């Protein structure tokens, strides 16, 4: 029996299995940030952040807005698609801590 909700949730968990993707979701909780800001805050390259944001966009986890002006230095901002996601991930993290 195919369960689309279970399949989508499983795919999301696989994405969060990447430590950088997980850290991006935690950092975006309640914020709107640009890839360069995320890279600086997380201490990684902007390329790494952009690669993970691509996966998060495809999964529908993040939304983005672009100024669309390339010559003037296009600005792209990202935020979580659902504000509950940050709290849910935080709760999951707390549960995992208690398992030790």
C-alpha positions in Angstrom: 0.0 0.0 0.0 1.4 3.4 -1.0 1.0 6.2 1.5 2.0 9.5 -0.2 2.2 11.4 3.2 4.5 8.8 4.6 6.7 8.9 1.5 6.9 12.7 1.6 7.7 12.7 5.3 10.4 10.1 4.8 12.0 12.1 2.0 12.0 15.2 4.2 13.7 13.2 7.0 16.3 12.1 4.6 17.0 15.7 3.6 17.3 16.6 7.3 19.7 13.8 7.7 22.3 16.1 6.1 23.7 18.1 9.0 23.9 21.3 7.0 20.3 21.1 5.8 19.3 20.5 9.4 21.3 23.5 10.6 19.8 25.7 7.9 16.3 24.7 9.0 17.1 25.5 12.6 18.7 28.9 11.6 15.7 29.9 9.5 13.3 29.4 12.3 11.4 32.7 12.5 13.9 34.4 10.2 14.3 35.5 6.6 17.9 35.2 5.5 20.0 35.3 2.4 22.4 32.5 1.5 25.5 34.6 2.3 24.1 35.3 5.8 23.4 31.6 6.4 26.9 30.7 5.2 28.5 33.3 7.5 26.3 32.3 10.5 27.0 28.6 9.9 30.6 28.9 9.0 30.4 27.1 5.7 30.7 28.1 2.0 27.8 29.9 0.2 27.9 27.1 -2.4 27.2 24.5 0.2 24.3 26.5 1.6 22.8 27.1 -1.9 23.1 23.4 -2.7 21.1 22.5 0.5 18.6 25.2 -0.1 17.9 23.7 -3.5 16.9 20.4 -1.9 14.9 22.2 0.7 13.0 24.2 -2.0 12.2 21.1 -4.0 10.8 19.5 -0.8 8.7 22.6 -0.2 10.4 23.3 3.2 11.5 26.8 2.3 10.1 29.7 0.3 12.1 32.3 -1.3 11.9 35.8 -2.8 14.3 37.2 -5.4 14.8 40.9 -6.4 15.4 39.5 -9.9 18.0 42.2 -10.6 21.2 40.4 -11.5 23.4 43.4 -12.4 22.7 45.2 -9.2 23.5 42.1 -7.2 20.3 40.1 -7.0 19.1 39.4 -3.5 17.4 36.2 -2.7 15.9 35.6 0.7 14.7 32.3 2.2 12.3 31.5 5.1 10.6 28.3 6.3 7.4 27.5 4.5 5.6 26.6 7.8 6.5 28.3 11.0 5.6 25.1 13.0 8.5 23.3 11.3 11.2 25.0 13.4 9.4 24.2 16.6 8.8 20.6 15.5 12.5 20.1 14.6 13.5 21.6 18.0 11.1 19.2 19.8 12.6 16.3 17.8 16.1 17.4 18.8 15.0 17.5 22.5 13.6 14.0 22.3 16.8 12.7 20.7 18.9 14.3 23.5 16.8 12.5 26.1 17.5 9.1 24.4 21.1 9.2 25.5 
